[in-house]
């Protein structure tokens, strides 16, 4: 939900050691001003002035260890209620700086705090967006609310749930080009903020849009089971996630996620589309399918498949390839021939000459994620991304 907390009053400002500070009304001490602290102070003002929370019911940056929780973490804001003269947590708020995306990780963080302290209400805010949740005992989940309940309503366990939006119907196959042309017409000539670049040739952009919509359509799912080098535990649907890549870029987007078992470990692999490239140069941005990998060590894009460079539309078929180019963190580029050796040992079916083939799809209908040929493309991309990370780890270990 969007609640404008920028209109909320900020505390008095003072200077200490040459730096500006807020005089925090709750902690009653000077706090150095940072973007996150500004959000935190506006949230405090909002809670007091709009939600009716008594100032004495608020604790700021409170250690979880003060609640007999074995943790060094601190919650940004904890709102308490009173029962028989004993204070108990009602609401926990996680505040982020305005440039921080409120992805699934941010939400899970505050849910974890609520679980640890037994609070039934959770809130996360970055100054632009504010989400509020209430825990459901019956479903054992945190359900999003349509508005922020008043403090007294929270004490009574009230709150109106946000209605789930119906999934829109997909653009018909024969209308995809018209749809993209209409979308691109609204862009400035030098704007590439869409998931599909205006500079991508239309025949390839149509294929990217078709596959993207298939990935985001949760009415269709890939069945659980063994798929060669990994086992699909669960098609996890669409999640809002943030990932980095080897070049230091950051992507915040809806991702279609799959929970898999691989080499004895349970991990996530997720798909999203994005534009990338030198966007200051007209025509330079390209359309990219990102395959992200969450393992114990890191979360990153294991594969960024440029549709402009690696996808071919031949007659009524779309061929998905990858060149094999690979970055290995701060080690620079890996060797394609070495990567090919890894692929040949683990998953040779995708080797196609000097390229790696992700599969072929018929280009005359809407693709769905549970269609056999689409499943094969997704499975090939996941397998290839996993092997690429095996190779990256090999290069890192070799250089030590």
C-alpha positions as CSV (number, residue, x, y, z in Angstrom):
1,X,0.0,0.0,0.0
2,X,1.2,3.6,-0.6
3,X,0.9,5.8,2.5
4,X,2.6,9.2,2.3
5,X,4.6,9.5,5.4
6,X,6.7,12.3,4.0
7,X,4.2,14.7,5.4
8,X,4.9,13.5,8.9
9,X,6.8,15.9,11.2
10,X,10.5,15.2,11.9
11,X,12.1,15.8,15.3
12,X,14.1,18.9,16.1
13,X,17.6,18.8,14.5
14,X,20.8,19.7,16.2
15,X,24.5,19.4,15.4
16,X,27.0,17.2,17.2
17,X,30.6,16.8,16.2
18,X,29.9,18.6,13.0
19,X,27.0,16.3,12.0
20,X,23.3,16.9,12.1
21,X,21.2,14.8,14.5
22,X,17.6,14.2,15.3
23,X,16.5,14.5,18.9
24,X,14.6,11.2,19.0
25,X,11.3,11.7,20.9
26,X,11.2,8.1,22.1
27,X,14.8,7.4,23.0
28,X,15.3,11.0,24.2
29,X,18.8,11.2,22.7
30,X,20.5,12.7,19.7
31,X,20.7,10.3,16.7
32,X,22.8,11.0,13.6
33,X,20.7,11.6,10.5
34,X,20.8,9.0,7.8
35,X,18.2,8.2,5.1
36,X,17.0,5.1,7.1
37,X,16.8,7.2,10.4
38,X,14.6,9.7,8.6
39,X,12.2,7.0,7.5
40,X,12.3,5.6,11.1
41,X,11.4,9.0,12.6
42,X,8.6,9.6,10.1
43,X,7.2,6.1,10.9
44,X,7.3,7.0,14.6
45,X,5.5,10.2,13.9
46,X,2.9,8.3,11.8
47,X,2.3,5.7,14.6
48,X,1.8,8.4,17.2
49,X,-0.2,11.0,15.2
50,X,-2.2,8.8,12.8
51,X,-2.4,5.3,14.4
52,X,-2.9,6.5,18.0
53,X,0.0,4.7,19.5
54,X,1.0,6.2,22.9
55,X,4.6,7.3,22.8
56,X,5.4,5.3,25.9
57,X,4.3,2.1,24.1
58,X,7.1,2.5,21.6
59,X,10.6,1.1,21.8
60,X,13.2,2.0,19.1
61,X,16.1,-0.2,18.0
62,X,15.4,-2.6,20.8
63,X,17.6,-5.7,21.2
64,X,15.8,-9.0,20.8
65,X,17.9,-10.3,23.6
66,X,15.9,-8.1,26.0
67,X,13.0,-10.5,25.3
68,X,15.1,-13.6,26.2
69,X,15.8,-14.3,22.5
70,X,19.3,-15.5,21.8
71,X,20.1,-13.0,19.1
72,X,22.3,-10.0,18.6
73,X,19.7,-8.4,16.3
74,X,17.7,-5.3,17.0
75,X,14.2,-4.5,15.8
76,X,13.7,-1.0,14.4
77,X,10.4,-0.3,16.2
78,X,8.4,-2.4,18.7
79,X,4.9,-1.3,19.8
80,X,3.7,-2.8,23.0
81,X,0.3,-3.4,24.6
82,X,-0.4,-4.0,28.3
83,X,-2.0,-7.0,30.0
84,X,-2.2,-7.2,33.8
85,X,0.6,-4.6,34.0
86,X,2.9,-6.7,31.7
87,X,4.0,-5.2,28.4
88,X,3.9,-7.5,25.4
89,X,4.8,-6.9,21.7
90,X,1.9,-6.1,19.4
91,X,3.6,-4.6,16.3
92,X,7.1,-4.8,14.9
93,X,8.2,-2.4,12.2
94,X,11.2,-2.8,10.0
95,X,12.4,0.5,8.4
96,X,14.6,0.7,5.3
97,X,16.3,3.6,3.5
98,X,14.3,4.9,0.5
99,X,16.6,3.3,-2.0
100,X,16.2,-0.1,-0.6
101,X,13.6,-2.3,-2.3
102,X,11.0,-3.9,-0.1
103,X,11.6,-7.4,-1.5
104,X,10.7,-10.8,0.1
105,X,13.9,-10.7,2.2
106,X,12.8,-7.5,3.9
107,X,9.3,-9.0,4.7
108,X,10.8,-12.2,6.0
109,X,13.1,-10.3,8.3
110,X,10.2,-8.6,10.1
111,X,8.1,-11.8,10.1
112,X,11.1,-13.5,11.8
113,X,11.2,-10.8,14.5
114,X,7.4,-11.3,15.0
115,X,7.8,-15.0,15.4
116,X,10.6,-14.6,17.9
117,X,8.7,-12.0,20.0
118,X,5.1,-13.3,19.5
119,X,3.9,-10.1,17.9
120,X,0.8,-10.5,15.7
121,X,1.3,-7.4,13.5
122,X,4.2,-6.7,11.2
123,X,5.0,-3.6,9.2
124,X,7.8,-2.8,6.7
125,X,8.4,0.7,5.2
126,X,11.0,2.5,3.1
127,X,9.4,5.9,3.0
128,X,7.6,5.3,-0.3
129,X,5.7,2.1,0.4
130,X,4.4,0.7,3.6
131,X,3.1,-2.9,4.1
132,X,1.2,-4.1,7.1
133,X,0.4,-7.7,8.0
134,X,-1.5,-9.7,10.7
135,X,-0.6,-13.2,11.7
136,X,-3.3,-15.9,11.2
137,X,-3.2,-18.7,13.7
138,X,-5.4,-20.9,11.5
139,X,-3.3,-20.5,8.4
140,X,0.1,-20.0,10.1
141,X,0.9,-17.1,7.8
142,X,1.1,-13.3,7.8
143,X,-1.7,-11.9,5.8
144,X,-1.5,-8.5,4.2
145,X,-3.9,-5.8,5.4
146,X,-5.6,-3.3,3.2
147,X,-5.0,-0.4,5.7
148,X,-3.1,0.2,8.9
149,X,-5.4,-0.6,11.9
150,X,-5.6,1.9,14.8
151,X,-3.6,1.0,17.9
152,X,-6.8,0.0,19.8
153,X,-7.8,-2.2,16.9
154,X,-4.5,-4.0,17.0
155,X,-5.0,-4.7,20.7
156,X,-8.3,-6.3,19.8
157,X,-6.8,-8.3,16.9
158,X,-8.6,-6.4,14.2
159,X,-7.7,-5.5,10.7
160,X,-9.2,-5.7,7.2
161,X,-7.5,-8.1,4.9
162,X,-6.3,-6.9,1.5
163,X,-8.4,-8.6,-1.2
164,X,-6.4,-10.7,-3.6
165,X,-6.4,-9.4,-7.1
166,X,-7.5,-11.7,-9.9
167,X,-4.8,-12.7,-12.3
168,X,-5.3,-10.8,-15.6
169,X,-5.9,-12.7,-18.8
170,X,-2.8,-13.0,-21.0
171,X,-2.4,-11.0,-24.2
172,X,-3.5,-13.3,-27.1
173,X,-0.6,-14.5,-29.2
174,X,-1.7,-12.7,-32.3
175,X,-1.9,-9.4,-30.3
176,X,1.6,-9.5,-28.7
177,X,3.2,-7.3,-31.3
178,X,0.4,-4.6,-31.1
179,X,0.7,-4.8,-27.3
180,X,4.4,-4.2,-27.3
181,X,4.2,-1.4,-29.9
182,X,1.6,0.3,-27.7
183,X,3.8,0.0,-24.6
184,X,7.0,1.1,-26.4
185,X,5.1,4.2,-27.8
186,X,4.8,5.5,-24.3
187,X,8.5,5.4,-23.7
188,X,10.9,8.3,-24.4
189,X,13.4,7.4,-27.1
190,X,16.2,6.9,-24.5
191,X,14.1,5.0,-21.9
192,X,14.7,1.3,-21.3
193,X,12.9,0.9,-18.0
194,X,10.7,-2.0,-19.2
195,X,11.6,-5.6,-18.7
196,X,11.8,-5.8,-22.5
197,X,14.0,-3.3,-24.3
198,X,12.6,-1.0,-26.9
199,X,15.8,-1.7,-28.9
200,X,15.3,-5.4,-29.1
201,X,14.1,-6.5,-32.6
202,X,10.4,-7.1,-32.5
203,X,10.5,-10.7,-33.5
204,X,12.7,-11.4,-30.5
205,X,10.9,-9.1,-28.2
206,X,7.7,-11.0,-28.9
207,X,9.4,-14.3,-27.9
208,X,10.7,-12.7,-24.7
209,X,7.3,-11.3,-23.8
210,X,5.7,-14.7,-24.5
211,X,8.1,-16.6,-22.2
212,X,8.0,-13.9,-19.5
213,X,4.2,-14.1,-19.4
214,X,4.4,-17.9,-19.2
215,X,6.8,-17.6,-16.2
216,X,4.6,-15.1,-14.4
217,X,1.4,-17.1,-15.0
218,X,1.0,-19.0,-11.7
219,X,-2.1,-20.8,-13.1
220,X,0.4,-23.2,-14.7
221,X,3.1,-25.0,-12.7
222,X,6.0,-27.3,-13.5
223,X,5.3,-30.7,-11.8
224,X,7.7,-31.8,-9.0
225,X,10.1,-34.6,-9.8
226,X,13.5,-35.5,-11.1
227,X,14.8,-33.5,-14.0
228,X,18.3,-34.9,-14.7
229,X,20.9,-33.3,-12.5
230,X,18.4,-31.8,-10.0
231,X,15.0,-32.6,-8.5
232,X,12.2,-30.1,-8.4
233,X,10.8,-30.0,-4.9
234,X,8.2,-27.3,-5.5
235,X,7.2,-24.7,-8.1
236,X,7.2,-21.8,-5.7
237,X,5.4,-19.2,-7.8
238,X,6.2,-15.5,-8.1
239,X,8.2,-13.7,-5.5
240,X,9.5,-10.1,-5.3
241,X,13.3,-10.5,-5.0
242,X,16.6,-8.6,-5.3
243,X,19.7,-10.1,-6.9
244,X,23.1,-8.9,-7.9
245,X,25.3,-10.0,-10.7
246,X,29.1,-10.4,-11.2
247,X,29.3,-6.9,-12.6
248,X,28.0,-5.2,-9.5
249,X,24.5,-4.6,-10.9
250,X,21.3,-5.0,-8.8
251,X,17.9,-6.3,-10.0
252,X,14.6,-5.9,-8.2
253,X,11.8,-7.7,-9.9
254,X,9.1,-10.4,-9.7
255,X,10.9,-13.7,-10.1
256,X,9.4,-17.1,-10.8
257,X,11.0,-19.4,-8.2
258,X,11.7,-23.1,-8.1
259,X,12.7,-25.0,-4.9
260,X,15.2,-27.7,-6.0
261,X,17.4,-30.4,-4.6
262,X,20.9,-30.3,-6.1
263,X,24.0,-32.2,-5.0
264,X,22.3,-33.1,-1.7
265,X,21.3,-29.5,-0.9
266,X,18.0,-27.6,-1.1
267,X,18.2,-24.4,-3.0
268,X,16.2,-21.8,-5.0
269,X,16.5,-21.0,-8.7
270,X,14.5,-18.1,-10.0
271,X,13.7,-16.5,-13.4
272,X,13.1,-12.9,-14.3
273,X,13.4,-10.5,-17.3
274,X,15.3,-7.2,-17.4
275,X,17.0,-4.8,-19.7
276,X,20.7,-4.2,-19.4
277,X,23.5,-2.5,-21.2
278,X,24.7,1.0,-21.8
279,X,21.4,2.7,-21.5
280,X,22.9,6.2,-22.0
281,X,23.5,5.2,-25.6
282,X,20.4,5.0,-27.7
283,X,19.8,1.5,-29.0
284,X,22.3,-0.2,-26.7
285,X,20.0,-1.7,-24.1
286,X,19.2,-5.4,-24.6
287,X,16.5,-7.8,-23.3
288,X,17.9,-10.3,-20.8
289,X,16.5,-13.4,-19.0
290,X,18.1,-13.7,-15.6
291,X,18.4,-17.0,-13.9
292,X,19.2,-16.5,-10.2
293,X,20.7,-19.0,-7.8
294,X,20.4,-19.0,-4.0
295,X,22.8,-21.4,-2.3
296,X,24.4,-21.5,1.1
297,X,27.2,-19.1,0.1
298,X,25.5,-16.4,-2.0
299,X,22.6,-15.2,-4.1
300,X,23.3,-14.0,-7.6
301,X,22.5,-14.2,-11.2
302,X,24.1,-17.5,-12.3
303,X,23.0,-16.8,-16.0
304,X,22.1,-13.7,-17.9
305,X,20.8,-14.8,-21.3
306,X,20.7,-11.9,-23.7
307,X,17.8,-12.5,-26.1
308,X,19.3,-10.0,-28.6
309,X,22.5,-12.1,-28.8
310,X,21.4,-15.6,-28.1
311,X,17.9,-16.1,-29.4
312,X,17.0,-16.8,-33.0
313,X,13.6,-16.8,-34.7
314,X,13.7,-19.1,-37.6
315,X,10.5,-19.5,-39.5
316,X,7.9,-20.7,-36.9
317,X,10.5,-21.7,-34.4
318,X,12.4,-19.9,-31.6
319,X,15.8,-21.3,-30.8
320,X,17.3,-20.5,-27.4
321,X,21.1,-20.6,-27.1
322,X,23.9,-19.3,-24.9
323,X,27.4,-18.4,-26.0
324,X,29.1,-19.7,-22.9
325,X,30.5,-16.3,-21.8
326,X,30.9,-16.3,-18.1
327,X,32.1,-13.9,-15.4
328,X,33.7,-15.3,-12.2
329,X,33.2,-12.6,-9.6
330,X,36.3,-10.4,-9.2
331,X,38.4,-13.0,-11.1
332,X,37.3,-11.7,-14.4
333,X,36.0,-13.9,-17.3
334,X,36.2,-17.7,-17.2
335,X,37.2,-19.8,-20.2
336,X,34.4,-21.1,-22.4
337,X,36.4,-24.2,-23.3
338,X,36.7,-25.1,-19.6
339,X,33.1,-24.5,-19.0
340,X,32.3,-26.7,-21.9
341,X,34.3,-29.5,-20.2
342,X,32.1,-29.1,-17.1
343,X,28.9,-29.2,-19.2
344,X,30.1,-32.2,-21.2
345,X,30.6,-34.2,-18.0
346,X,27.4,-33.2,-16.2
347,X,24.8,-32.3,-18.9
348,X,26.1,-32.9,-22.4
349,X,22.7,-32.8,-24.1
350,X,22.8,-29.0,-24.4
351,X,26.2,-28.8,-26.2
352,X,25.6,-27.7,-29.8
353,X,28.9,-27.0,-31.5
354,X,30.5,-24.0,-29.9
355,X,27.2,-22.9,-28.3
356,X,24.9,-24.3,-25.6
357,X,21.3,-25.0,-26.7
358,X,18.5,-24.3,-24.2
359,X,15.9,-25.7,-26.5
360,X,13.4,-24.8,-29.3
361,X,9.8,-23.6,-29.0
362,X,7.1,-23.5,-31.7
363,X,6.3,-19.8,-32.4
364,X,2.6,-20.0,-33.2
365,X,0.9,-20.0,-29.8
366,X,1.1,-18.8,-26.2
367,X,3.6,-20.8,-24.2
368,X,2.7,-22.2,-20.8
369,X,5.1,-23.3,-18.2
370,X,3.6,-26.8,-17.9
371,X,4.0,-27.6,-21.7
372,X,6.6,-30.2,-22.3
373,X,8.8,-28.1,-24.6
374,X,8.7,-25.1,-22.3
375,X,9.5,-27.3,-19.3
376,X,12.6,-28.5,-21.3
377,X,13.8,-25.0,-21.9
378,X,13.4,-24.1,-18.2
379,X,15.1,-27.3,-17.1
380,X,18.0,-26.7,-19.5
381,X,18.4,-23.2,-18.2
382,X,18.4,-24.3,-14.6
383,X,20.8,-27.1,-15.2
384,X,23.2,-24.9,-17.2
385,X,23.0,-22.2,-14.5
386,X,23.9,-24.7,-11.8
387,X,26.9,-26.0,-13.8
388,X,28.1,-22.5,-14.4
389,X,28.2,-22.0,-10.7
390,X,30.1,-25.2,-10.2
391,X,32.6,-23.9,-12.7
392,X,32.9,-20.5,-11.0
393,X,33.6,-22.3,-7.7
394,X,36.3,-24.4,-9.4
395,X,38.0,-21.2,-10.8
396,X,37.9,-19.5,-7.4
397,X,39.4,-22.5,-5.6
398,X,42.1,-22.9,-8.2
399,X,43.2,-19.3,-7.8
400,X,43.7,-19.6,-4.1
